[in-house]
Amino acid sequence: MDSPAPRPPLSRRHFLSGAASLATYSLIVRAPSTLSAQYESGPIQREAIAPRIDTLAPDDARTGGVAAEPNLRRVELDCDVLVAGGGLAGVCAAISAARLGSRVVLVQDRSRLGGNASSEVRMHPMGSRYGFREGGLIEEFSLENAYRNEHHAWELWDLMLYDRVVREPNLRLLLDSSVYRVEKEGDKIRSAWVRCDKTEHLYQVKAPIYIDCTGDGRLGLEAGAEFKLGREASTEFGESLADYDKPGTTQGSSILFTARRHDRPMPFEAPSWARSLSEEDFFSRNVGPETWSYGYWWIELGGVYDTIRDNERLRFELLAIVLGVWDYIKNGGKYPESANWALETVGMIPGKRESRRFLGDTILTQHDLEGKWKEFPDGVAFGGWPMDDHPALGFDAKGQKPYKPIKPPTAYNIPFGSLYSRNVPNLLLAGRNISATHVAFSSIRVMKTCAVIGQAAGTAAQRCAAGGILPRALRNDPARVKDLQQQLLKDGALILGLDNQDAADHARRATVTASASSRNSAPHHILSGQTYATKDDVQHRWIAPLGEKGAWIQLEWIEPVTLAEIQLIHDTGLHRGLTISASPNEHRQAIAGPQPEVNRDYKVIGILPDGSERSLAAVTLNYQRLRRHRFDPVRLKAVKILIERTQGAPEVSLYEVRAYS
């Protein structure tokens, strides 16, 4: 084949220092990222990102590398973990594995990250309904968005997710790219093939561990992973909620719109193919003015179709309903106040709820969500959305309510046994395609729950790749399960009923004192090992009045210890709703900007054996929950955290302090 055309001599590739032409990702091996939630190292340099992008289109990649595609250039990539799917589950899986040191390739078939939570669909991420948000990476994203995007611009949410991904040195991102086949060695995946028609490249990606976060399960499908599709009959798992609709049917897909009020009349004329609707079509569906800026999730179809193969038909029908609904609002005569309202956006991608669910060693069921989850020793994430089923006919289910929510008794843990394929041993799962019945799926499918599942799967993938083991072997080893759980807790994730048991954490052996305490809290509460609570629960937090000189808390050891890192978990108002949304109701439940409980300005002070002090960190304008402060090793008899200012609350509040050598 002909060689590629020569590039201009001053191309970005040749201009930027260090931008070598590297054909394989395996040539770049980096230490675990420190440029993450901690923000201790300052902004990442452009030169650190450009070479990683260039490895995806190396100069020496030639056409003809694949006989069936003579015009596409073949590139081989070697990594530790391949993540397919760039929704919230995939983003969290990729970042968590990369921050722990794995070399990760993340493949996303769209130009934007976020999946249903992106500006292309605009469905706000939701999660547990039991008094506290999820924690972990999705908390980091939510706080970042609240701080930088007070005006709720969806495109800035997209950009924030992109920033979180590309700033990770261990992560390579392939946008507009799809996994389309795999090669296997025995029952394991040996390589996955990815095509990007935008850049005319074919990628053969080799890794010991793969994670399917595609929602539809494309990677698992190509690998031959066993799966279920649609509702089960109640006789199959003995689930009382399984007979809500016919076996084999699914929940459907939705297209959302947004609208805005203007200072003059804004007429609307529906196209000829829009549906003509009447009041009977809106049984138990509110179309009043308070919802016009957000749109309607109940514009849903697809449960009696194949939500994958029939996507184009569903897109057309959903758009016809969207414009029919808006025509009814604008021209039906019932809402004269709509005169100055106009459509702002109309989605063109159906937001899909349900398709394939793969089978793992554990199949999560209604019974588990209702209490049996407490028997799982391998819980790695938690959920708490109602078991929220929708009629298969969706909008066309005349006379039926658009949903039936049944709230579990409590929030529940999700076991690691549901996060890998039972017949493809190196395939992990994250998101709505994990191993669950339809009834259990109707609760775990919401995006913040998918995100925490993604963080758990990514952390497990790193452990498997680093240890040279497969997911089932990890689950069958209690010591490895505990290690996985403890790493997730250390990284800010929440697992119900589990607390910090990290033997390397010196803080657990310290005596804690403070300047003062309030609301029945106590200094030693920061060593409870639990970093979540409902609004009025103070048993896992230290709370104190913020005096003129601030407030302090101190950890002291009987014998001096050598430390190189202090980790803090700040209070971020976990009881409060916080998400990207176009819904006025969600805005009323949230606070735009930094959360007032956060400790904004503070100092970490080391006290040496002779009683002298050394500054270990000085922070201003903090708005995040998890902060890690690393410094040169120093022998200390105590550490004091002096909090000088919050983001507005009259009291300081701190969940946890950890100390590491």
N, C-alpha and C positions, 0 to 999 in steps of 0.2 A: 504494500500500500504506500501511497505517497506520504511524505512527511508533512506534518502540519505546517501551515504558512508561518514564516518568521514573525515574531512579535515586534512592535516598535521598540527601539532601543531604550526608551525611557518609560516603559510600561511600569505600572505599579509593582508588578512582580519583581522586576529587576531593580527598581528604585529603592524599595524598602529593605532595610538591613535585615539579613537573616532569612529572606524569603526564598529558600531553596526550592528546587523542583523535586519534590518527593513523591514517588509513585505509591508508596505504602505508608499507611498511618503507623505501622509498627516501628518505623524509624524514629518516631517522636515519642519519647517516654518521659513523662513529667512526674514530679512529686505530687502528692495530694494538694488540692487547691486550698489556698488560704484566702482567696478573693471571693468570699461568699457572704453569708449573713453578717459576718463580723466586721467587715469594712475597715480592717485595721491597716491594710497595706496601700490604701489610696486607690485612685482610678487606674484601671488596667491600661497599658500602653497599646496604641494601635498596632505597633510592630508585633506585639504578642499574639494578636488575633489574625492579622493578614497572612502569615505563613500557614496557619491552620486552614484557612479558606483555600489557599493555593494548593494544598495537598489534594484537594478534591477535584482539581482540574490541572494535573501536572503537565509540564511541557512535553514529556515523552510518552504521553498516552496517545495511542494510534488507533485509527479506525481499522476495522476488520478483525478485531480481537475475538469477536463472536460471529460465527458463520451466518447465523440467522439474521444478524443485524449489521450488515457490512458498513453502514454509514455512522454507526455509533462508536464512540471511543470507550475502551475497556479500562477500568481502574480497579486494582485490587486493594482492599483495605483489610488490615488485621487489627482487631481490637479485643478487649476483654468482654465487653457486653454490647450487644446490638439491641437497641430499643426501637421497635416499630410502632409509630403512632405518636403524634405530638399534641394530643389533648392534655388536660391537666394531669392525668395519670402518667402519660409518657414523659412529660416535662419533669415531674417529680421523680420518676424512676431514673431518668437520665442524670439529673443533677445530683441526686443522692449517691448514686454509684460513682460519679465523677469526683465528687468532693471527698470520697473515701479512698480515692487513688486509682480506681479502674479507668482504663481507656475506653471511652464510650462513643459509639456512633448512634445518633438519633435521626430517624427517618420520618419525615412528615410529608403527606401527599398534598398538602396545601401550601400556599405562600405565607401563611400565618400560623402561629402556634395557638393552642387553646381549645381547639375542637369546637364543641357546642358553646363554650364560653368565649369564643373569639368574636370579633366584630362581624364576621360573616354570618353568624347565627344569632348572637346577642341574647343567649339564655344565661341568666345570672347563676353563678355557682351557689348551690345550697348544700347543707349538711345536717348535722345533728340538731335535734330539737329538745335537748335535755339540759340546757342551762349553761353550756360553754362551747366555744368554738373548737376547731380541730387541732390547732397547734402545728408544729413542724413546718415544712416548706410552704404549705398553703397559707399558713398564718404569716409567714415572711412576705409572701406575695400580696396578701390582702393589706398588710400594713404599709408596704411599699406603695401600693396603688392609692391607698387613702392619703398618704403624705404627698405624693407627686401628682395626683389626679383628682383634686377636690371637685372638679367640674364634670366628672363622670364621662370622660371621652373614651369610647370603646377602643379607638385606635391606639390610645396611649396605654391602655391595658395590654393590648397586643404587643406593643413596643417594649413594655416592661418585661413580659415573658421572654421576648427575644433577647433582651439585655441579660436577663438572668442566665440564659443558656450560653450565649456567645462569650460571656466573661469567664466561663469555666475552662481553664487550660487543658483539661483532660477530655474535653467533649468536642466532637465534630458533628455539625448539623447539616443534614441534607434536606432542604426544602423542595417543594414541588417534585417529590420523588416517592416512588411506590415500590414496596416489596411485591414481586410478581411470581417468584418461584423459589424453591429451596432445593439444595442437594443434601442428601442424608448419607450417613455411614451407619449401617444397622438401623436402629430406631432413633438415633440422635441426629440433630441438624448439624451438618458439617459447614455449610455456607448458605447465605441468603443472597439472592440476586435482586438488585434494586435498579430501576431505570428512572432517569431524569430526562424527559424529552425537551425540557426547556434548554438544557445545556448539551444535549445529545451525548450523554454518558451512560454507560452501564457499569454498575459497581458489583463486584463480587466481594461480599463482606464475610470474613471468617472470624468466629468467636467461639469460646467454649460455652457461653451462656447467652440465651436470647430471651427477650421479653416482648410479648404481644400486648400492646396497648392500643390496638387499632379500633377497638369498639366492635367492628364487624368480624374481627378475628382472622384477617387475611393471612398473616404469618402462620398461625396455627392451622388454618385450612390447608395451605400449601404443604405443611409438614405432616398432614394426616392425623392431627390431634382429634381425639374423640370429642364430640360436642352434642348439645341438645339445642332444640329450636322450638320456641313456643311454649304455651301453657301445658302443664301436666294435669291429668285428671286427679281428683282428690284421693283416689284409691292408690296412686303410685307411691306417695310419701305420707299419706294420712294427714294432709294439710286441709284444714277446714276452709281456708280462703281460696283453695285452688279451683273451685267451681264457679268463680265469678263470671267467667266466659268460656267459650268452647275450647276444648283441648286443641293444641296446635296453633291457635291464634296468638298474636303478640300485641304489645303496645305499639302505637304508631309513631309517625314523625310529624313535626310541626314546623311551620314557617312563621316567624315573628315580624312585626312591623313596629316602627316608632312614628309618632306624630308630634307636631308642634303647633302652638297657638301663635297666630300672627296679629298684626294691628289693623288688618283689613280683611274683608271677605275673600276666601280662597275656594273657588268653585271646584267641583270634582265631577268628572264624567267617566263612568266605568267603561272598560272595553266590552266589546260584544260577547266575549267568552267568559266574562265574570258571572258568577252564580247570582241568580235573583233570589233574595232571601226575604222571609217574612218573620214576624214575631214568634211564630211557632218553632222556628229553627234555633231559638235562643233559650230553650228550656234550661233553667238552672245555670245560665251563663250571663254574667253581668257585662253589658256593653256601655255602661254609663261613662260620663266625662272623666271620672277619676282614674280610668284605666287607658285613656287614649294615648298617653305618651309612651306606653310600654308595649301594647299589643296583647295577644292572647295565646297562651300556651295550649288552650283547648281547641285551637284550629289545628286539628290532628286527624291524620288518616294513615292507613297502612297496615292495621292489625290483621286484616283478612287478606292482605297481599304479601308478597315477598319484599320486605323493606329494602333489600339490597338490589335485586334484579329489576324491581318495579319502581326504582327511584325516580326515573324521568316522568313516568305517569303520575306519581305522587306529587312531584314538583308542580306539574301543570295544574292538577286538581287543587292543591293547597293554595297556589297563587290565585286561582279562580275564587276560592272561598275568601281569602284575604281581601281581595278587591270587592267582592260581594258584601262582606261585612262593612267595609268602609263606605261603600255606596249606600247601605242601609243606614249607617250613622249620618252621613252627609245629606242624603236625599230622601230618606224614608219619612220625614216629617215628625219624628218623635223627639229629635234632639236639635232644636233650632240654635242652641248654643254652640253647635259644631261649625257654624258659618265661617269663623275665622281660623279654624283648624285645617291643617294640611299634612299629608303624609310626608315624613322626613326620610325614612328608609324602609325598604321592603327586602327581606332576606331572599336570596336566590338559592340557598342551600338548605334543604330540609334538615332540621335538627332531629337526629334519629335517637330513639330511646332504646330499641331492643332489636337484636338479631341473634347471633350465636352466643352460647354460653358453653365454655369448655368444661370437661370433666376432670376433676382432680382427685386426690386421695380422700378429700372431704368434700361432700356436697352440702353446702349451707342450706338449711330449710327454715320454714316457718317456726318449727319447734325450737330451733337454735336461737332465733331472734327473740322468742318468748321466754327464754331462760336457760336452755341447755348450753348456751355459749359458755356458761360458767365452768363447764366441764372441760373446755379446751385448754390444754397446757401450752398451746402454740399461738395464742392470740398475738397479732402484730399490728393491728389497726382497729379502729372502732367506727361504728355507724350509729345513727339514731334518727334517720328519717322514717316517717310512717311507712308501713307496707301499703304502698300507694298504687293501686291498680286503676287502669283506664279501660273503658269498653273497647273491644276490638274494632268496632265500626267508627270509633272516634266521633268526629263532628256529625257523622251521619247516623249515630245511635239516637234516633228521635225519642224523646221522652225519657231519656236516661241522663243522670248526672254525669259530668265529664270525668269524674274520678271517685274512688272509694278509698279513703285513707283509714287504716287501722294502726294505731300507735302501739308499738311494743311496750311492755311494762317499764323497761329502762333502755338506756343505750346498751350496746352489746359489742363484744369483741369479734373480730373477723380472724379466723385461724389461717396460719400459713399453709395448711393442707389444702386450702381452696385456691392457692395462688400459683399452682404449677400443674402441668398436664400429667395425667396418670399414665399415658402411653408414649409421650415424647419427652424423655427424661431431662433434657437440658432446656426445656421451654417453660419459662415463668409467665404468669398472667397478671394483668392489672387493669382495673377499670370495670366496665359493665360486663365484660366477657369472662369473669372469674367463675369458678365452679359453684353454682347455686341453682336452686329451683327457681321457677318463674316468680313464685310468691316472695322468696327471700330477695331475689333480684330487684323486685319492685321497691325495696328499701335501699339496697346498696348502690343503685344505679346513679344517684345524684352526685354531682361533680366534686364536691368537697370530700365526700366519702371515697370516690374514685381516686382523688389526689393522695389521700393518706395511704390507700392501698398501693398506689404507685411508689410512694416513698419506701414502704415496707418491701416491695418487690425489688426496687433498686438497691436497697441496703443488702438484701439477701443475695442478689446477683453478685455484688462485690465480694461478699463472704464466700460464695461458691467459687467464683473465678480465682480469688486469692488462695483459697484452700485446695483447689483442684478437686472439688467434690460436686455432686449434683444436688438439686433441691431436695429430693426425697431423703438423701443421706443426711442433709442438714436437719430436716424435720425429725428424723429418727434418732438424733443425738441430743439428749436433753441439755448437755453443756453448750452445744452450738446454738440451740434454740434460745437459751438464756443469754448468750453473747449477742445474738441478733436483737433480742428484745431490749437489752441494756444499751446497745448502740443507738437504737431508735429513740429511747428515752433521753440519752445524752444529746441527741440532735434535735430535741424539742418536741418529738412526737409524743402522743398520748396513748397509753394502753390501759384500759380500765383494770383496776385491782393490782397493778404492778407499780413498784416504786424503785428508786435508785438503790441498787445493790452493787455499784461499781467499786470493786476492791481497790482500784487505783485512785479513787477520789479521796484525797487527804481531808477534805472538809468534813467527812462523816465521822472523823475522830477528833474534831475540834470542839472546844467550848465556845459558845456564842453569847455575846453580850451586845447591848445596844444603848443608844442615847435615851430612848423611851419606847414605849409600845402603846398602841391604842386599839379600841374595838375588840378587846379580849384576845388579841393576837399576842405572840411572844417571839423573841429572837430565834429560839431553837426551831420554830416552825419552818425555817428555811432548810432544815435538814430532815423534813418529813419524808422526802423522796418523791412527793407528788407535786406536780406543777400545774394543776388545774383545780378549779373550784367554781361553784355557782356564786352568784352575786354576793350573798350574805355569809358564805362559808369562809371563815378566816383561819381555819386550822392548818392550812398549808401556806400561809403567807405571814411575813412580818410587815406590820403596818404601824406607822408612827407619824406624829405631827411634824410638819415642816417648819421648824423654827427659823429665827433670823440667821442662825449659823448653819442651817440645814439639819440633817439627821444622819447618824452613823450607825453602822453595825460592824462588829468585829469578831473574827474567828481567831482563836488562840490555841496553840498546841503545848502540851506538857514538855515535849522536847522539840527543838527547832526542826523544820522540814525544808527540803530543797524544792522550790516551786519554779515553774516556767510558764504556767497558764492559770488564769482565773476565768471561770465561766459564770455568767449571770443569766438568770431567767427573770425578766422584768414583768410586772403586771401590765397587761395591755387591754384590760376590760373584756376578758373572754366571754362574759355574760351577754355582751352586746352583739347584735347582728352587724356584719361587716362583709360587704361583697360588692363587686362591680355590677351595676344594674341600671336599667332605664326606668325602673318602677318607683314612683313616688313613695309607695309604702315602704320599700326597702330603704330609701333615703331617710325616712323618718325614724327608722329603727337604728340607724348608724350615725356615726360622727365622721364627717369629712375632715381630713387632716390628721395630725398626730392624735393618738388616743390620750385623753387627759391623765390617765393613771400612770403613764410611762415616766420613768425617771430620766429627765432630759439631760441634765448636767451632773456629772459625778466624777469622783476620783477614786482610784484603787491605790491604796498606800500599803507598802510593805514595812513591817516593823522588824528590824534586825535583832539578833540576840543581845546586842549591847543597848537596845532601846532606841536607837536612832531610826529615822524614817527614810524610806526611799519611794519615790513616785514610780508606780508600775504602769499606770494608765491615767489619762485625763480625757474625759469625753464631754463634748458639747453637742447639743442638738440631736440627741438620740431619740429615735422613734420606734426602734425594733424591740422585739421580745428577747431573742437569744443574742447575747454578745460574748465573744471570746476575746480575751486579752492575753497576748503572748509576749514574753519578754525573756531576756537572758536569764538562765537559771541563777537563783539566789537563795541563800539559806535564811529562813525567816522564822520568827517565833509567833508572829501574828500577821493578819491581813485585815485592814480596815477599809470599808467602802463608805465614803462620805458623799451623801446625796445632797446637792446644793439647790436643785430646782427640778420640778416635775413639768409635764406638759400642760399643767393647769389645775390639777387636783390639789387640794389643801393638805393631803397626806402623802407620804411616800409609801410605796408598796413593792415588796420584793418576794418572789416565789422561792428562789433557790440560788445558792452559791456553791460552786464546785471548785476544787483546787487540784492541779495536776503537776507532777514533776516534768 
